[in-house]
Amino acid sequence: MNFYSLSLLLPPKNEEEWGKILEGVVKEIEKLGGKFGEKFLEKKKFAYPVKKQTHGAFGEILFELDGKKVKLLSETLKHNPEILRFMIEKKKAKKPVKIKKKEEKIKLEEIEKKFEELLK
């Protein structure tokens, strides 16, 4: 399973309808055996017309899915008339961060004792 980001442009509707569209996409991902991560949605004015629309919503969904099933998801999204455009990108998995242990500070007195022992 790989990590992916799905970016969507949705037509101008109200937030409730946008939410239903995103939920439908999430259900499709889960139907294909994927794991839903996060989703994001915000109203936007497009830089240029997309299918004769000048504003709408930009959404992003992060998910995990088998690489062979991404094409099936892409085909499903192509035939959804409520999605103006979409793009699926493969993301790198987040690696766990290793925490370095702090080295114990050696007291000056201990250093002096060891130094004197070496000099004897």
Backbone as CSV, one residue per row, in Angstrom:
resi,resn,N_x,N_y,N_z,CA_x,CA_y,CA_z,C_x,C_y,C_z
1,MET,0.842,-1.177,0.000,0.000,0.000,0.000,0.888,1.241,0.000
2,ASN,0.492,2.215,-0.804,1.232,3.465,-0.929,0.363,4.620,-0.447
3,PHE,1.007,5.732,-0.131,0.294,6.930,0.292,0.068,7.822,-0.923
4,TYR,-1.138,8.396,-1.001,-1.499,9.255,-2.125,-2.211,10.505,-1.635
5,SER,-2.164,11.528,-2.475,-2.904,12.766,-2.260,-3.797,12.976,-3.478
6,LEU,-5.081,13.162,-3.252,-6.040,13.415,-4.322,-6.488,14.861,-4.219
7,SER,-6.186,15.669,-5.232,-6.601,17.064,-5.283,-7.791,17.173,-6.224
8,LEU,-8.816,17.922,-5.800,-10.065,18.028,-6.568,-10.469,19.470,-6.773
9,LEU,-11.049,19.773,-7.919,-11.740,21.040,-8.142,-13.212,20.704,-8.301
10,LEU,-14.038,21.360,-7.465,-15.473,21.098,-7.477,-16.231,22.323,-7.964
11,PRO,-17.384,22.154,-8.617,-18.157,23.286,-9.138,-18.783,24.097,-8.001
12,PRO,-19.250,25.314,-8.321,-19.845,26.164,-7.292,-21.160,25.567,-6.768
13,LYS,-21.163,25.202,-5.519,-22.336,24.685,-4.817,-22.200,25.113,-3.368
14,ASN,-23.120,24.672,-2.533,-22.968,25.018,-1.118,-22.085,23.977,-0.418
15,GLU,-21.657,24.299,0.792,-20.711,23.445,1.511,-21.278,22.064,1.801
16,GLU,-22.567,21.981,2.011,-23.204,20.688,2.281,-23.054,19.741,1.095
17,GLU,-23.279,20.264,-0.107,-23.149,19.434,-1.317,-21.693,19.053,-1.561
18,TRP,-20.761,19.972,-1.278,-19.341,19.660,-1.419,-18.953,18.537,-0.463
19,GLY,-19.478,18.603,0.755,-19.204,17.561,1.737,-19.694,16.197,1.272
20,LYS,-20.871,16.169,0.643,-21.416,14.912,0.128,-20.535,14.345,-0.990
21,ILE,-20.004,15.232,-1.840,-19.118,14.788,-2.926,-17.853,14.168,-2.340
22,LEU,-17.252,14.849,-1.346,-16.039,14.326,-0.722,-16.312,12.994,-0.015
23,GLU,-17.445,12.892,0.654,-17.794,11.638,1.325,-17.946,10.503,0.314
24,GLY,-18.516,10.809,-0.852,-18.638,9.803,-1.907,-17.283,9.316,-2.385
25,VAL,-16.335,10.241,-2.506,-14.978,9.869,-2.937,-14.306,9.016,-1.861
26,VAL,-14.482,9.398,-0.587,-13.894,8.629,0.515,-14.480,7.214,0.539
27,LYS,-15.785,7.095,0.320,-16.425,5.767,0.282,-15.866,4.928,-0.859
28,GLU,-15.590,5.564,-1.991,-15.022,4.848,-3.140,-13.613,4.338,-2.812
29,ILE,-12.832,5.163,-2.118,-11.485,4.753,-1.700,-11.572,3.557,-0.760
30,GLU,-12.484,3.628,0.204,-12.643,2.527,1.158,-13.183,1.274,0.476
31,LYS,-14.034,1.459,-0.530,-14.579,0.317,-1.276,-13.463,-0.438,-2.012
32,LEU,-12.437,0.286,-2.444,-11.307,-0.324,-3.144,-10.271,-0.897,-2.173
33,GLY,-10.560,-0.814,-0.882,-9.643,-1.384,0.114,-8.635,-0.395,0.652
34,GLY,-8.852,0.886,0.422,-7.918,1.910,0.893,-8.246,2.387,2.290
35,LYS,-7.317,3.119,2.861,-7.498,3.702,4.192,-7.483,5.214,4.057
36,PHE,-8.549,5.841,4.501,-8.712,7.285,4.439,-7.876,7.944,5.528
37,GLY,-7.161,9.010,5.168,-6.325,9.726,6.126,-6.957,11.031,6.569
38,GLU,-6.810,12.068,5.773,-7.325,13.402,6.090,-8.037,13.965,4.876
39,LYS,-8.881,14.990,5.117,-9.470,15.704,3.990,-9.488,17.192,4.291
40,PHE,-9.477,17.976,3.236,-9.398,19.431,3.337,-10.262,20.006,2.230
41,LEU,-10.988,21.077,2.514,-11.849,21.700,1.507,-11.934,23.193,1.766
42,GLU,-11.787,23.991,0.695,-11.958,25.435,0.850,-12.487,26.052,-0.439
43,LYS,-13.260,27.109,-0.278,-13.832,27.830,-1.413,-12.723,28.620,-2.093
44,LYS,-12.706,28.601,-3.446,-11.651,29.279,-4.203,-12.210,29.958,-5.444
45,LYS,-11.533,31.040,-5.847,-11.772,31.642,-7.158,-10.662,31.104,-8.041
46,PHE,-11.025,30.473,-9.143,-10.034,29.856,-10.012,-9.245,30.917,-10.776
47,ALA,-8.000,30.622,-11.079,-7.135,31.544,-11.818,-7.600,31.679,-13.273
48,TYR,-8.227,30.634,-13.785,-8.766,30.641,-15.142,-9.989,29.722,-15.159
49,PRO,-10.881,29.905,-16.117,-12.089,29.067,-16.152,-11.765,27.577,-16.354
50,VAL,-12.436,26.751,-15.578,-12.319,25.299,-15.683,-13.709,24.773,-16.012
51,LYS,-13.862,24.236,-17.220,-15.172,23.776,-17.715,-16.236,24.876,-17.534
52,LYS,-15.842,26.088,-17.935,-16.682,27.289,-17.920,-17.067,27.752,-16.510
53,GLN,-16.360,27.304,-15.508,-16.602,27.732,-14.124,-15.430,28.595,-13.662
54,THR,-15.727,29.738,-13.010,-14.666,30.632,-12.557,-14.400,30.539,-11.055
55,HIS,-15.305,29.902,-10.336,-15.077,29.699,-8.905,-15.713,28.372,-8.475
56,GLY,-15.342,27.923,-7.298,-15.834,26.647,-6.798,-15.081,26.288,-5.536
57,ALA,-14.692,25.033,-5.413,-13.974,24.585,-4.211,-12.768,23.745,-4.600
58,PHE,-11.737,23.875,-3.777,-10.553,23.042,-3.908,-10.554,22.080,-2.725
59,GLY,-10.407,20.805,-3.009,-10.380,19.808,-1.945,-9.170,18.919,-2.079
60,GLU,-8.742,18.386,-0.956,-7.619,17.454,-0.962,-7.918,16.329,0.011
61,ILE,-7.645,15.102,-0.418,-7.852,13.920,0.410,-6.543,13.134,0.441
62,LEU,-6.084,12.809,1.639,-4.897,11.982,1.808,-5.360,10.572,2.149
63,PHE,-4.793,9.586,1.473,-5.239,8.217,1.684,-4.138,7.225,1.362
64,GLU,-4.376,5.978,1.739,-3.449,4.886,1.479,-4.202,3.855,0.644
65,LEU,-3.580,3.397,-0.457,-4.252,2.476,-1.368,-3.216,1.649,-2.115
66,ASP,-3.606,0.448,-2.493,-2.739,-0.412,-3.293,-2.514,0.252,-4.651
67,GLY,-1.282,0.232,-5.134,-0.928,0.906,-6.390,-1.720,0.426,-7.588
68,LYS,-2.110,-0.838,-7.597,-2.846,-1.380,-8.734,-4.283,-0.870,-8.791
69,LYS,-4.800,-0.390,-7.667,-6.194,0.056,-7.618,-6.353,1.559,-7.867
70,VAL,-5.244,2.271,-7.965,-5.309,3.717,-8.196,-5.933,4.010,-9.556
71,LYS,-5.632,3.201,-10.543,-6.206,3.403,-11.875,-7.731,3.227,-11.844
72,LEU,-8.222,2.278,-11.068,-9.670,2.088,-10.926,-10.314,3.321,-10.288
73,LEU,-9.661,3.870,-9.279,-10.165,5.086,-8.640,-10.180,6.233,-9.638
74,SER,-9.121,6.356,-10.413,-9.024,7.410,-11.414,-10.152,7.301,-12.447
75,GLU,-10.429,6.097,-12.898,-11.512,5.890,-13.871,-12.868,6.264,-13.274
76,THR,-13.077,5.924,-12.022,-14.336,6.266,-11.349,-14.499,7.777,-11.254
77,LEU,-13.417,8.477,-10.895,-13.484,9.931,-10.753,-13.682,10.626,-12.105
78,LYS,-13.141,10.060,-13.170,-13.307,10.646,-14.507,-14.770,10.699,-14.915
79,HIS,-15.529,9.704,-14.481,-16.930,9.610,-14.883,-17.885,10.286,-13.895
80,ASN,-17.341,10.970,-12.892,-18.168,11.690,-11.927,-18.367,13.120,-12.428
81,PRO,-19.600,13.502,-12.813,-19.831,14.841,-13.371,-19.706,15.962,-12.337
82,GLU,-19.676,15.625,-11.052,-19.587,16.652,-10.013,-18.141,17.043,-9.691
83,ILE,-17.185,16.457,-10.384,-15.774,16.799,-10.189,-15.271,17.442,-11.475
84,LEU,-14.824,18.707,-11.363,-14.329,19.414,-12.554,-12.974,18.866,-12.992
85,ARG,-12.049,18.772,-12.045,-10.718,18.242,-12.326,-10.213,17.530,-11.084
86,PHE,-9.277,16.607,-11.297,-8.643,15.943,-10.164,-7.238,15.530,-10.544
87,MET,-6.429,15.301,-9.524,-5.059,14.851,-9.731,-4.675,13.958,-8.547
88,ILE,-4.119,12.801,-8.839,-3.666,11.884,-7.801,-2.145,11.861,-7.817
89,GLU,-1.541,12.151,-6.667,-0.082,12.168,-6.535,0.355,11.133,-5.506
90,LYS,1.445,10.475,-5.791,2.014,9.535,-4.826,2.857,10.325,-3.836
91,LYS,2.658,10.059,-2.568,3.399,10.753,-1.511,4.325,9.775,-0.815
92,LYS,5.382,10.304,-0.251,6.295,9.469,0.530,5.693,9.254,1.909
93,ALA,5.895,8.064,2.432,5.392,7.752,3.775,6.182,8.555,4.792
94,LYS,5.508,8.978,5.819,6.186,9.704,6.880,6.971,8.708,7.719
95,LYS,8.248,8.975,7.836,9.110,8.088,8.604,9.081,8.517,10.068
96,PRO,9.134,7.553,10.969,9.176,7.926,12.383,10.471,8.669,12.697
97,VAL,10.358,9.662,13.519,11.509,10.490,13.878,12.258,9.820,15.022
98,LYS,13.556,9.687,14.848,14.378,9.114,15.910,14.809,10.236,16.848
99,ILE,14.612,9.992,18.113,14.981,10.989,19.110,16.356,10.636,19.656
100,LYS,17.257,11.579,19.562,18.606,11.353,20.066,18.612,11.546,21.575
101,LYS,19.304,10.642,22.226,19.428,10.756,23.677,20.503,11.772,23.994
102,LYS,20.211,12.560,25.018,21.200,13.542,25.443,22.324,12.814,26.170
103,GLU,23.523,13.182,25.815,24.668,12.596,26.493,24.787,13.209,27.876
104,GLU,25.134,12.373,28.821,25.276,12.869,30.179,26.486,13.798,30.258
105,LYS,26.288,14.874,30.965,27.391,15.820,31.135,28.287,15.325,32.266
106,ILE,29.558,15.340,31.995,30.524,14.911,33.005,30.943,16.143,33.791
107,LYS,30.925,15.987,35.101,31.288,17.117,35.963,32.794,17.359,35.892
108,LEU,33.157,18.573,36.091,34.557,18.986,36.040,35.393,18.255,37.088
109,GLU,34.804,18.002,38.259,35.531,17.323,39.337,35.913,15.905,38.912
110,GLU,35.011,15.208,38.228,35.288,13.850,37.784,36.424,13.834,36.761
111,ILE,36.447,14.816,35.895,37.509,14.912,34.892,38.850,15.133,35.576
112,GLU,38.861,16.019,36.582,40.101,16.310,37.297,40.622,15.068,38.013
113,LYS,39.710,14.268,38.630,40.125,13.045,39.328,40.753,12.061,38.345
114,LYS,40.131,11.863,37.206,40.661,10.941,36.200,41.992,11.427,35.660
115,PHE,42.107,12.725,35.494,43.356,13.317,35.005,44.478,13.082,35.988
116,GLU,44.181,13.276,37.306,45.192,13.052,38.339,45.595,11.583,38.392
117,GLU,44.648,10.666,38.202,44.956,9.240,38.203,45.900,8.894,37.048
118,LEU,45.692,9.501,35.934,46.549,9.229,34.788,47.956,9.768,34.979
119,LEU,48.060,10.886,35.657,49.374,11.489,35.896,50.191,10.732,36.945
120,LYS,49.572,9.993,37.820,50.301,9.269,38.867,51.059,8.118,38.353
